Amino acid sequence: MWKSAMIAIVACSTFAGSVYAGPVGHGQDLDALLKKWETASAQMASMSAAEMQACGEKMAACAAKCPVGSRMGDTLAAVNAALSFSVASCAANEKHCPLTDADANTYADAFAMKEARNATMSKLHKLSSYAARLVTDDAARKSACSATIANGSAEGCCPIQLASKIGALKAGLAQARHELKSLSSADQTEIMNGFDKLSETNKAVALMPETVFALQSGLQQLQQIDAKMHAWAKDHPEFMAKIPEAAMQSYMIEGALLTETRMLLESVTAAMSSMQENVRTAHAGR
């Protein structure tokens, strides 16, 4: 019961009006956010089943009214699955990296880009794992085609199946934005105020808006690094010739999946911003 209660609590918390005002940065900011999640996870672990159930009951009514927040469980499960696949794919193809036998001093710029990409990917994957564990159950994560990375392979996830699921989620979120327009400003304010109040005592709820924005902006940064790496590769064709065709296809699939995942998160943050703006406009008109 506590898991379903947490899903109800956090699913719509991304729309709490005063919880979060803009996207988080990168690097040290992501480190700070991960530390906050460690604290939040400890708080959740200390709560009794009765306390979790009580919180869930308070939030269930708000969750049912929110067309976007009610989709957050499936969305974050898919994001975590995509990042898990990417981590596993990179590990499986590490042996084909053209920099393996290169001189680190001569190609310092390439090594720096690779290190930055690996660090960013690791932090985003860990961040999505925290969020997904709090708003989904094991069945939902399996349904999202969560990759198995324990053995360093990407065999636990079908990227085609996952891309199809992400496409369906994007379509659902587009529909949800239309559904938001049918909610009165009073209804939207009620939803946001309810989660604002809960976030004052529940650290996990308070972190969800910041986490969604951080994942979106982090994926954008990751793809900016990828673009620089691709430009470097074009200037060094002798390295690219060493990569097997199968590994090249794997890189392309990973890149395409990350693009779809970023676009999915952009759909969520756009809806969040739209709802917040609707409430601000309604209040300004009073």
Backbone bond lengths (Angstrom), bond angles and torsions (degrees), N, CA, C in turn:
res aa  C-N    CA-C-N  psi(-1)  N-CA   C-N-CA  omega(-1)  CA-C   N-CA-C  phi
1 M - - - 1.468 - - 1.528 111.67 -
2 W 1.343 116.49 -34.51 1.465 117.68 -176.60 1.505 112.19 -63.93
3 K 1.375 117.03 -33.03 1.467 119.01 -178.82 1.517 109.94 -67.52
4 S 1.366 117.38 -47.23 1.453 118.09 178.46 1.498 112.73 -63.20
5 A 1.314 116.74 -31.78 1.462 120.34 176.30 1.527 110.02 -64.83
6 M 1.325 116.79 -40.98 1.464 119.56 -178.77 1.516 111.00 -68.33
7 I 1.351 116.00 -36.42 1.461 119.15 176.85 1.522 109.86 -59.87
8 A 1.330 115.73 -43.84 1.467 119.87 179.21 1.521 111.18 -63.93
9 I 1.333 116.54 -37.96 1.463 120.29 -178.19 1.510 111.80 -66.54
10 V 1.333 115.63 -50.83 1.460 119.87 -168.82 1.514 113.37 -86.65
11 A 1.335 117.03 -24.44 1.458 119.85 -173.57 1.514 112.93 -52.38
12 C 1.315 116.71 -43.06 1.458 119.95 -178.61 1.513 113.52 -102.64
13 S 1.314 118.14 2.01 1.464 119.26 -176.91 1.512 111.49 -66.54
14 T 1.322 117.44 -17.16 1.452 120.91 178.55 1.519 111.93 -66.47
15 F 1.304 116.49 -7.24 1.455 118.77 -179.26 1.519 112.86 -108.98
16 A 1.322 117.35 11.26 1.464 119.85 177.76 1.519 109.73 -65.32
17 G 1.315 115.75 122.72 1.463 120.14 -168.68 1.507 116.34 -61.66
18 S 1.327 119.01 -41.64 1.454 119.54 -173.88 1.520 112.97 -101.33
19 V 1.339 116.86 3.25 1.458 119.84 -176.15 1.516 111.32 -69.37
20 Y 1.326 117.15 -40.21 1.457 119.30 -172.40 1.512 110.01 -148.47
21 A 1.323 116.26 138.02 1.460 120.14 -174.20 1.516 114.47 -113.42
22 G 1.322 119.50 -8.13 1.454 119.94 -178.76 1.504 112.59 -178.84
23 P 1.348 117.76 172.77 1.457 121.71 -174.99 1.517 113.30 -69.01
24 V 1.341 114.38 146.70 1.458 120.55 176.93 1.524 108.69 -78.55
25 G 1.322 116.09 161.85 1.453 120.06 176.72 1.517 111.21 -83.61
26 H 1.330 116.56 -150.02 1.454 120.52 -176.53 1.517 109.77 -129.52
27 G 1.322 116.32 -177.19 1.450 121.24 175.11 1.514 112.36 61.08
28 Q 1.325 115.86 -112.69 1.457 120.66 -177.63 1.521 111.34 -62.64
29 D 1.337 118.40 -31.97 1.455 120.86 178.95 1.529 110.55 -65.81
30 L 1.334 116.70 -40.98 1.458 119.47 176.56 1.526 110.29 -65.44
31 D 1.313 117.05 -38.25 1.467 120.47 176.47 1.524 110.11 -60.32
32 A 1.326 116.19 -43.44 1.466 120.64 -179.94 1.520 110.92 -64.48
33 L 1.336 116.46 -39.19 1.458 120.71 179.55 1.531 110.58 -66.46
34 L 1.310 116.79 -39.60 1.464 120.31 177.85 1.531 111.05 -63.69
35 K 1.325 116.65 -37.76 1.462 119.78 177.13 1.528 111.10 -64.72
36 K 1.331 115.81 -37.75 1.466 119.33 176.45 1.530 110.62 -62.13
37 W 1.336 115.87 -37.53 1.462 119.49 179.65 1.524 111.23 -68.32
38 E 1.315 116.76 -34.30 1.460 119.38 175.75 1.526 110.26 -60.50
39 T 1.331 115.45 -43.48 1.468 120.41 178.88 1.529 110.80 -65.77
40 A 1.333 116.00 -42.90 1.467 120.34 -179.82 1.518 111.23 -64.01
41 S 1.326 116.38 -40.00 1.464 120.17 179.85 1.522 110.65 -64.68
42 A 1.325 116.38 -37.92 1.463 120.12 177.49 1.520 110.62 -64.63
43 Q 1.335 115.96 -39.27 1.456 119.74 178.39 1.527 110.21 -63.48
44 M 1.328 116.68 -44.13 1.461 120.47 -179.56 1.530 110.87 -62.90
45 A 1.326 115.95 -39.00 1.467 119.68 -178.95 1.523 111.84 -66.02
46 S 1.329 116.56 -26.50 1.467 120.27 -177.98 1.522 112.92 -84.71
47 M 1.340 116.82 -10.40 1.461 119.66 -178.86 1.520 111.07 -79.23
48 S 1.305 116.11 141.82 1.469 120.52 177.41 1.522 109.25 -78.81
49 A 1.318 115.32 163.80 1.463 120.25 178.14 1.523 110.68 -59.99
50 A 1.318 116.45 -36.57 1.466 120.63 -179.90 1.527 111.01 -65.78
51 E 1.334 116.34 -41.10 1.464 120.66 178.37 1.527 110.86 -64.78
52 M 1.332 116.17 -42.54 1.458 120.30 178.19 1.526 110.89 -62.43
53 Q 1.328 115.58 -42.32 1.453 119.91 -179.20 1.524 110.73 -64.87
54 A 1.327 116.90 -39.60 1.460 120.92 179.68 1.530 110.43 -63.05
55 C 1.323 116.82 -42.62 1.461 120.33 178.10 1.523 110.48 -63.63
56 G 1.336 116.14 -41.60 1.454 120.54 -179.03 1.519 112.48 -62.13
57 E 1.312 115.54 -39.78 1.460 119.76 179.95 1.524 111.52 -65.47
58 K 1.327 116.25 -35.53 1.464 119.99 179.21 1.530 111.36 -66.92
59 M 1.318 115.61 -34.29 1.451 120.04 -173.42 1.518 114.65 -95.38
60 A 1.328 117.71 -16.72 1.463 120.80 -174.88 1.528 112.22 -57.38
61 A 1.330 116.21 -41.38 1.463 119.69 -178.53 1.525 111.26 -64.58
62 C 1.337 116.66 -41.15 1.463 120.31 178.60 1.521 110.92 -66.35
63 A 1.340 116.25 -41.10 1.462 120.38 -178.68 1.519 110.73 -61.58
64 A 1.333 116.25 -39.14 1.460 120.21 -178.29 1.521 111.84 -65.86
65 K 1.331 116.79 -25.95 1.463 120.94 -178.02 1.525 113.34 -85.83
66 C 1.333 117.64 -13.33 1.458 120.95 -171.79 1.525 111.29 -101.25
67 P 1.335 119.29 107.89 1.462 121.81 -175.83 1.520 114.38 -67.71
68 V 1.329 117.89 -24.09 1.465 120.02 179.46 1.523 110.62 -93.42
69 G 1.317 116.01 -47.63 1.451 120.09 -179.61 1.517 112.85 -58.29
70 S 1.329 117.31 -33.74 1.458 120.59 -179.71 1.526 112.22 -67.85
71 R 1.331 116.89 -13.47 1.465 121.08 178.61 1.537 112.41 -98.28
72 M 1.331 117.02 0.64 1.451 119.97 -173.00 1.521 113.77 -67.24
73 G 1.322 117.58 -31.68 1.460 119.85 179.39 1.520 111.66 -59.38
74 D 1.341 116.60 -53.27 1.462 121.11 179.55 1.526 111.27 -63.76
75 T 1.333 115.95 -36.48 1.467 119.93 -178.43 1.525 111.47 -64.82
76 L 1.328 116.92 -49.15 1.458 119.67 -178.45 1.523 112.07 -69.88
77 A 1.325 117.16 -29.39 1.466 119.74 175.16 1.529 109.80 -64.75
78 A 1.331 116.71 -40.77 1.465 120.79 179.63 1.524 111.46 -68.59
79 V 1.332 116.77 -39.88 1.463 120.70 178.06 1.524 110.31 -61.80
80 N 1.321 116.14 -45.69 1.458 120.38 179.35 1.527 111.15 -63.63
81 A 1.336 117.03 -38.81 1.459 120.79 178.59 1.525 111.14 -64.05
82 A 1.332 116.64 -41.17 1.462 120.50 179.95 1.527 111.36 -65.28
83 L 1.319 116.62 -42.66 1.466 120.19 179.09 1.531 110.92 -69.87
84 S 1.327 116.75 -35.03 1.466 120.30 175.71 1.522 110.34 -63.38
85 F 1.330 115.95 -42.56 1.465 119.90 177.51 1.520 110.92 -62.14
86 S 1.315 116.93 -42.11 1.457 120.96 -178.54 1.528 111.19 -63.64
87 V 1.337 116.11 -44.33 1.467 120.59 178.18 1.528 110.30 -60.70
88 A 1.336 115.78 -45.03 1.460 120.46 -179.18 1.524 111.45 -66.47
89 S 1.327 116.64 -40.48 1.460 121.05 -179.84 1.523 110.89 -63.79
90 C 1.330 116.31 -42.93 1.470 120.43 179.00 1.526 111.09 -62.86
91 A 1.337 115.79 -41.09 1.462 119.57 179.85 1.524 110.84 -65.08
92 A 1.344 115.82 -40.42 1.460 119.84 -178.70 1.524 111.95 -67.54
93 N 1.336 116.90 -29.85 1.469 120.72 -176.54 1.530 113.64 -100.51
94 E 1.319 116.93 5.15 1.467 120.26 -177.65 1.530 111.70 -57.11
95 K 1.326 116.47 -36.58 1.463 119.88 -178.28 1.526 112.70 -65.39
96 H 1.341 116.44 -16.79 1.465 120.69 179.27 1.526 112.68 -97.26
97 C 1.330 117.32 1.72 1.465 120.15 -178.69 1.530 109.69 -61.00
98 P 1.328 118.37 126.17 1.468 121.05 -177.82 1.525 113.74 -66.64
99 L 1.332 116.63 -13.01 1.465 119.46 -179.88 1.530 112.96 -88.11
100 T 1.320 116.72 -3.11 1.466 120.57 -175.32 1.522 112.62 -52.53
101 D 1.331 116.43 -44.67 1.464 120.75 -177.14 1.528 112.75 -105.36
102 A 1.342 116.33 12.18 1.465 119.82 -177.06 1.529 110.75 -85.15
103 D 1.312 115.42 157.71 1.457 120.89 178.39 1.532 109.63 -80.26
104 A 1.334 115.89 124.30 1.463 120.65 -174.93 1.518 112.41 -66.20
105 N 1.313 118.31 -29.44 1.465 120.98 179.44 1.519 111.45 -76.49
106 T 1.323 116.36 -41.99 1.462 120.31 -179.69 1.525 111.87 -65.95
107 Y 1.320 116.21 -38.24 1.465 120.99 -176.77 1.535 110.56 -115.72
108 A 1.323 114.48 45.61 1.469 120.48 -176.82 1.523 112.32 -58.66
109 D 1.338 117.10 -36.27 1.464 120.01 -178.97 1.525 111.23 -64.27
110 A 1.314 117.06 -40.76 1.462 120.66 179.96 1.526 110.87 -67.99
111 F 1.326 116.37 -42.06 1.462 120.08 178.40 1.532 110.81 -63.61
112 A 1.335 117.10 -37.69 1.463 120.82 179.13 1.525 111.11 -65.00
113 M 1.346 116.99 -40.22 1.464 120.69 178.46 1.522 110.72 -65.67
114 K 1.326 116.44 -41.51 1.466 120.01 179.39 1.517 110.66 -63.53
115 E 1.333 116.90 -43.45 1.461 121.04 179.42 1.529 110.91 -63.21
116 A 1.339 116.29 -41.79 1.467 120.19 179.47 1.524 110.75 -64.67
117 R 1.325 116.71 -39.79 1.462 120.17 -179.97 1.527 110.78 -66.16
118 N 1.318 116.45 -46.46 1.462 119.97 -179.26 1.527 111.25 -61.81
119 A 1.329 116.72 -41.18 1.462 120.37 -179.17 1.523 111.22 -66.27
120 T 1.330 115.98 -44.24 1.467 120.24 -179.88 1.521 110.64 -64.93
121 M 1.328 116.70 -44.39 1.463 120.82 179.46 1.521 110.85 -60.42
122 S 1.329 117.03 -43.96 1.462 120.81 -178.89 1.526 111.15 -61.46
123 K 1.331 116.90 -43.78 1.465 120.27 -178.89 1.526 111.50 -67.71
124 L 1.323 117.37 -41.57 1.460 120.19 179.36 1.520 111.32 -65.64
125 H 1.326 115.88 -39.05 1.468 119.26 178.91 1.529 110.61 -64.51
126 K 1.313 117.01 -43.71 1.459 120.52 179.25 1.521 110.75 -64.90
127 L 1.328 116.49 -40.56 1.459 120.92 179.44 1.525 110.97 -63.22
128 S 1.329 116.51 -45.32 1.469 119.81 179.44 1.516 111.32 -66.07
129 S 1.327 117.07 -31.01 1.468 120.36 178.90 1.522 110.90 -67.37
130 Y 1.331 116.79 -42.76 1.466 120.17 176.16 1.530 110.31 -57.29
131 A 1.335 115.39 -50.91 1.464 119.74 -176.40 1.517 112.01 -64.90
132 A 1.338 116.72 -43.93 1.459 119.99 -177.09 1.526 111.95 -65.73
133 R 1.320 117.19 -37.32 1.464 119.80 179.41 1.521 111.84 -65.26
134 L 1.334 116.95 -28.50 1.452 119.67 -177.97 1.526 113.26 -83.46
135 V 1.329 117.39 -25.67 1.467 118.62 -175.07 1.515 113.59 -113.94
136 T 1.330 118.10 3.04 1.459 120.65 178.11 1.509 110.01 -135.37
137 D 1.326 114.94 161.64 1.453 119.48 172.63 1.527 108.87 -104.39
138 D 1.323 116.94 178.66 1.463 120.98 -176.05 1.524 111.81 -60.84
139 A 1.331 116.68 -38.65 1.461 120.35 -178.18 1.525 111.04 -64.41
140 A 1.326 116.61 -40.30 1.466 120.44 -179.69 1.519 111.35 -65.60
141 R 1.339 116.36 -40.71 1.465 118.97 179.81 1.523 110.69 -67.63
142 K 1.341 116.66 -36.33 1.464 119.72 177.59 1.516 110.04 -67.56
143 S 1.325 116.38 -39.32 1.464 120.94 178.20 1.515 111.50 -63.00
144 A 1.333 116.19 -32.07 1.464 120.63 178.94 1.520 111.65 -77.13
145 C 1.336 116.31 2.42 1.461 121.25 178.11 1.519 110.80 67.79
146 S 1.330 115.67 48.58 1.455 120.67 -179.35 1.514 110.37 -65.19
147 A 1.342 115.93 129.69 1.466 121.11 -177.30 1.515 111.39 -73.56
148 T 1.308 115.77 146.35 1.449 121.54 173.77 1.515 108.22 -94.13
149 I 1.320 116.73 117.77 1.464 118.71 -174.13 1.527 112.37 -113.52
150 A 1.333 116.64 0.88 1.457 119.12 -176.60 1.527 112.26 -60.06
151 N 1.348 116.30 -35.85 1.456 119.16 -178.69 1.523 112.29 -99.01
152 G 1.330 116.25 11.88 1.455 119.59 176.27 1.506 114.34 73.22
153 S 1.323 118.22 20.65 1.458 120.28 178.50 1.514 109.77 -119.91
154 A 1.338 115.43 161.91 1.465 120.48 179.70 1.519 111.02 -104.70
155 E 1.331 116.30 17.85 1.457 120.02 -174.46 1.517 112.92 -70.30
156 G 1.331 117.26 -16.38 1.450 119.58 -177.80 1.515 113.83 -77.52
157 C 1.322 119.00 -2.63 1.455 121.43 -176.15 1.514 111.00 -137.80
158 C 1.321 116.58 134.32 1.461 121.88 174.08 1.523 107.57 -95.78
159 P 1.332 119.18 110.84 1.466 120.55 -176.69 1.525 113.17 -63.59
160 I 1.327 116.89 -29.63 1.473 119.60 178.90 1.522 109.72 -68.17
161 Q 1.334 116.03 -44.35 1.464 120.39 178.10 1.524 110.36 -62.88
162 L 1.334 116.22 -42.70 1.456 120.22 -179.03 1.521 111.70 -66.53
163 A 1.345 116.99 -41.24 1.460 120.56 178.17 1.528 110.81 -61.83
164 S 1.334 115.99 -38.04 1.459 120.36 178.28 1.525 110.73 -64.91
165 K 1.334 116.60 -40.87 1.461 120.48 179.04 1.523 110.64 -65.34
166 I 1.336 115.91 -41.38 1.462 119.75 179.16 1.524 110.48 -63.33
167 G 1.339 116.22 -39.71 1.457 120.00 176.86 1.520 111.93 -59.77
168 A 1.325 116.06 -41.76 1.469 120.33 178.82 1.526 111.00 -66.62
169 L 1.327 116.21 -37.53 1.466 120.01 178.27 1.525 111.02 -66.08
170 K 1.331 116.82 -40.19 1.467 119.66 177.57 1.519 110.74 -61.93
171 A 1.326 116.37 -41.68 1.467 120.10 178.17 1.522 110.51 -63.62
172 G 1.333 116.18 -40.56 1.454 120.24 178.73 1.521 112.47 -64.70
173 L 1.338 116.18 -38.00 1.462 119.87 178.92 1.529 111.34 -70.16
174 A 1.331 116.27 -33.77 1.464 119.26 175.61 1.521 109.90 -62.90
175 Q 1.339 116.28 -41.38 1.456 120.83 177.09 1.525 110.62 -66.17
176 A 1.335 115.65 -37.04 1.463 120.03 -179.35 1.525 111.78 -63.30
177 R 1.323 116.48 -35.37 1.469 119.16 178.24 1.520 111.04 -63.46
178 H 1.330 116.31 -34.94 1.469 119.52 175.62 1.532 109.99 -68.80
179 E 1.337 115.79 -38.26 1.457 119.94 179.44 1.530 111.01 -65.23
180 L 1.338 115.38 -32.95 1.469 118.78 178.45 1.524 111.16 -59.85
181 K 1.331 116.00 -35.55 1.459 119.91 -177.82 1.526 112.16 -64.80
182 S 1.337 115.30 -22.69 1.473 118.32 179.96 1.532 111.93 -82.05
183 L 1.338 116.06 -11.78 1.468 119.30 177.52 1.524 109.66 -80.79
184 S 1.293 116.21 137.51 1.458 119.67 176.66 1.526 109.26 -71.31
185 S 1.320 116.43 159.27 1.461 119.50 177.95 1.524 110.47 -61.60
186 A 1.318 116.38 -30.63 1.466 120.13 178.58 1.526 110.72 -66.64
187 D 1.353 115.94 -41.77 1.462 120.01 178.40 1.536 110.75 -64.16
188 Q 1.331 115.79 -43.96 1.458 119.43 -179.82 1.530 111.17 -64.65
189 T 1.319 116.11 -40.32 1.460 120.07 177.99 1.516 110.92 -64.28
190 E 1.322 116.46 -39.49 1.461 120.56 179.81 1.530 110.99 -62.46
191 I 1.330 116.25 -42.79 1.467 120.55 178.85 1.520 110.70 -62.11
192 M 1.324 115.85 -49.31 1.456 120.16 -176.34 1.517 112.46 -67.28
193 N 1.320 117.18 -40.64 1.458 120.18 179.26 1.530 111.89 -64.84
194 G 1.333 115.45 -36.48 1.459 119.48 179.38 1.514 112.01 -61.75
195 F 1.332 116.11 -42.92 1.451 119.18 -179.40 1.524 112.19 -78.95
196 D 1.316 116.65 -28.17 1.467 119.20 172.18 1.531 109.90 -57.86
197 K 1.312 115.35 -44.94 1.464 120.10 -177.09 1.521 110.98 -65.20
198 L 1.339 116.31 -43.20 1.461 119.28 -179.12 1.526 111.66 -66.97
199 S 1.334 116.28 -34.07 1.464 119.95 -177.17 1.526 112.11 -65.37
200 E 1.325 116.24 -18.67 1.464 119.76 178.79 1.522 112.08 -66.98
201 T 1.333 116.69 -25.24 1.466 119.93 -178.47 1.521 113.24 -117.98
202 N 1.351 117.47 -15.92 1.466 120.71 -178.25 1.521 109.14 -112.92
203 K 1.325 116.36 109.54 1.460 121.26 -174.87 1.534 112.44 -63.86
204 A 1.320 117.14 -36.13 1.463 119.90 -178.50 1.522 111.33 -64.54
205 V 1.322 116.09 -43.11 1.460 120.62 178.02 1.530 110.39 -60.85
206 A 1.316 116.41 -43.17 1.461 120.69 -178.75 1.524 112.40 -63.88
207 L 1.330 117.26 -28.55 1.464 120.79 -175.94 1.526 113.86 -84.69
208 M 1.320 118.11 -17.04 1.458 119.56 -172.15 1.531 114.35 -62.11
209 P 1.331 120.48 -45.66 1.473 118.78 179.28 1.524 111.76 -60.68
210 E 1.320 116.81 -46.60 1.456 121.24 179.88 1.524 110.83 -60.45
211 T 1.331 115.91 -36.99 1.465 120.62 -178.46 1.522 111.74 -68.01
212 V 1.319 117.03 -42.74 1.465 120.02 179.26 1.525 110.80 -62.18
213 F 1.334 116.82 -45.06 1.460 120.06 177.99 1.528 111.06 -64.70
214 A 1.332 116.64 -38.71 1.466 120.65 -179.23 1.520 111.35 -65.27
215 L 1.317 117.22 -39.54 1.461 120.34 178.30 1.528 110.98 -64.68
216 Q 1.325 115.39 -42.08 1.466 118.71 179.95 1.527 111.62 -65.40
217 S 1.338 116.62 -49.16 1.457 119.30 -178.13 1.529 111.11 -69.83
218 G 1.338 116.70 -31.08 1.453 120.38 177.46 1.518 112.33 -67.12
219 L 1.330 116.43 -39.27 1.464 119.73 176.63 1.521 111.03 -66.77
220 Q 1.309 116.25 -35.72 1.463 119.97 176.18 1.528 109.77 -62.42
221 Q 1.320 116.75 -44.54 1.457 120.38 178.30 1.525 111.08 -63.46
222 L 1.320 116.32 -40.19 1.461 121.02 179.44 1.523 110.57 -59.95
223 Q 1.317 116.34 -42.21 1.459 119.30 -178.93 1.528 111.99 -73.70
224 Q 1.313 117.06 -25.71 1.467 119.70 172.59 1.528 110.35 -66.47
225 I 1.323 116.52 -39.29 1.464 120.68 175.50 1.524 109.53 -63.74
226 D 1.335 116.75 -42.94 1.460 120.64 178.96 1.524 111.16 -59.22
227 A 1.332 116.74 -40.86 1.463 120.43 -179.55 1.532 110.57 -62.75
228 K 1.333 116.20 -40.45 1.461 119.99 177.71 1.525 111.06 -66.08
229 M 1.320 116.56 -38.07 1.459 120.93 179.01 1.529 111.26 -67.12
230 H 1.334 116.06 -37.66 1.463 119.73 177.69 1.526 110.72 -66.20
231 A 1.330 115.75 -39.34 1.466 119.62 177.85 1.530 110.37 -63.81
232 W 1.332 115.98 -41.43 1.468 120.17 177.57 1.520 110.50 -62.13
233 A 1.332 116.38 -41.36 1.466 120.87 -178.59 1.531 111.51 -62.58
234 K 1.334 116.23 -38.35 1.466 119.53 179.22 1.526 110.97 -64.93
235 D 1.322 116.16 -31.49 1.464 120.53 179.23 1.527 112.58 -81.30
236 H 1.331 116.27 -8.78 1.465 121.15 -179.65 1.530 109.94 -132.97
237 P 1.328 117.20 66.22 1.470 120.84 -176.99 1.524 113.79 -61.59
238 E 1.339 116.69 -23.13 1.462 118.84 -179.92 1.524 112.07 -63.98
239 F 1.341 116.68 -27.79 1.455 120.16 177.34 1.526 111.02 -77.63
240 M 1.317 116.45 -40.87 1.462 120.75 -176.65 1.522 111.38 -64.80
241 A 1.323 117.46 -28.76 1.459 120.99 -179.30 1.528 111.82 -65.27
242 K 1.327 117.08 -18.40 1.461 121.32 -178.34 1.527 112.95 -82.25
243 I 1.335 117.36 -13.88 1.467 121.07 -174.24 1.527 109.94 -86.24
244 P 1.333 118.78 126.09 1.470 121.37 177.70 1.528 111.69 -62.39
245 E 1.306 116.01 153.43 1.464 121.08 -178.78 1.524 111.62 -59.10
246 A 1.328 116.78 -40.48 1.468 120.22 -179.05 1.527 111.00 -62.57
247 A 1.333 116.64 -38.90 1.468 120.08 178.95 1.519 110.42 -68.33
248 M 1.327 117.84 -38.38 1.465 121.63 178.01 1.526 110.34 -61.66
249 Q 1.335 116.24 -42.30 1.463 120.02 178.69 1.530 110.76 -64.35
250 S 1.329 115.58 -37.41 1.460 120.19 178.23 1.524 110.88 -63.36
251 Y 1.341 117.14 -42.69 1.464 121.41 177.62 1.524 110.90 -60.72
252 M 1.329 116.05 -41.69 1.462 120.50 -178.79 1.529 111.18 -66.31
253 I 1.325 116.22 -41.33 1.469 120.55 178.79 1.523 110.11 -63.38
254 E 1.334 115.78 -44.27 1.459 120.27 179.34 1.528 110.67 -60.38
255 G 1.328 116.23 -45.37 1.459 120.21 179.97 1.515 112.85 -61.76
256 A 1.336 116.45 -42.07 1.459 120.74 179.53 1.526 111.16 -65.27
257 L 1.338 116.22 -39.19 1.462 120.13 179.93 1.524 111.15 -67.37
258 L 1.323 117.17 -38.75 1.465 120.45 177.47 1.529 111.33 -65.31
259 T 1.333 116.74 -36.10 1.464 120.34 176.96 1.527 110.36 -62.66
260 E 1.338 116.51 -46.04 1.460 120.68 178.78 1.532 110.94 -62.28
261 T 1.320 116.15 -38.40 1.463 120.54 -179.85 1.523 110.77 -66.89
262 R 1.331 116.65 -42.48 1.473 120.00 177.42 1.524 110.31 -61.72
263 M 1.318 117.37 -42.26 1.464 120.96 179.61 1.528 111.33 -64.94
264 L 1.334 116.57 -35.09 1.464 120.10 176.24 1.522 110.62 -62.42
265 L 1.329 116.36 -45.70 1.460 120.30 179.25 1.527 111.68 -67.08
266 E 1.321 116.88 -33.50 1.466 120.13 175.87 1.527 110.67 -63.14
267 S 1.335 116.44 -35.38 1.468 119.93 177.03 1.526 110.66 -64.26
268 V 1.336 115.60 -39.82 1.464 120.06 179.72 1.526 110.64 -67.12
269 T 1.334 116.63 -50.11 1.469 119.14 -176.90 1.524 111.54 -65.72
270 A 1.330 117.15 -31.97 1.471 119.68 176.47 1.520 110.33 -64.54
271 A 1.319 116.13 -41.42 1.465 120.13 178.61 1.528 110.86 -66.85
272 M 1.336 116.23 -40.66 1.460 119.96 177.49 1.518 111.19 -59.56
273 S 1.335 115.43 -47.36 1.464 120.26 -179.00 1.525 111.01 -64.13
274 S 1.335 115.76 -38.06 1.461 120.46 -179.67 1.530 111.00 -63.85
275 M 1.306 116.16 -42.91 1.460 119.80 -179.22 1.521 110.75 -67.74
276 Q 1.336 116.22 -42.15 1.458 119.47 177.78 1.523 111.40 -61.51
277 E 1.341 116.87 -40.53 1.459 121.24 179.83 1.523 110.75 -67.05
278 N 1.334 116.99 -38.86 1.467 120.43 177.88 1.525 110.68 -58.81
279 V 1.320 115.74 -43.69 1.468 119.56 -178.89 1.523 110.88 -68.93
280 R 1.348 117.04 -42.49 1.463 119.87 178.64 1.527 111.15 -61.31
281 T 1.329 116.32 -41.96 1.472 120.56 179.70 1.520 110.89 -64.08
282 A 1.327 116.36 -41.38 1.470 120.10 179.79 1.517 110.69 -63.47
283 H 1.347 115.99 -40.70 1.471 119.79 -179.74 1.530 110.78 -69.01
284 A 1.340 116.38 -37.22 1.470 119.90 -178.71 1.519 111.02 -67.10
285 G 1.332 116.65 -27.52 1.453 120.21 -177.52 1.506 114.04 -82.01
286 R 1.322 116.16 -3.81 1.466 119.11 -179.49 1.515 112.67 -81.37
